[in-house]
Amino acid sequence: MNEIVQNAMIGLFGAGFLGILFHHLRDMSARLSSLETTVKSMDTKFTGAIKDSETKFTGAIKDSETKFTGAIKDLEIRMDTKFKEHGERLARIEAKLEIDPPAEAA
C-alpha cells in the first residue's frame, strides 16, 4: 500500500509540475506576443519620425538652395551691371583722352 501511495503522490506532483509548466509557457507566449506588438508599434513610430525629419531636412535644404541660387543670380546681375558701367566709363575716358584701346580689349 505504501508503494501505491508513493506512486500516486509522484504522479500528482508530476502532473502538477506539468500543469505549472504549461501555464508558464502560455503566459510567456502571451507576454512575447505583447512585446512583439509593442516593438512593431515603436518601429512604426520611429520610422514615421525619421520620415518627418527627412522631409523637414530636405525642405530646409531646398529652401537654402533656392535662397543661395537667388543670391548668386542677384550677385551676377549686380556684377554684370557694374562691369558694364566700368566699361562705359573706360570708353568715355579713352575717347576723351583720344587713346586707342589695346587689341586685346576688342
Secondary structure, 3 states (H helix, E strand, C coil): CHHHHHHHHHHHHHHHHHHHHHHHHHHHHHHHHHHHHHHHHHHHHHHHHHHHHHHHHHHHHHHHHHHHHHHHHHHHHHHHHHHHHHHHHHHHHHHHHCCCCCHHHC
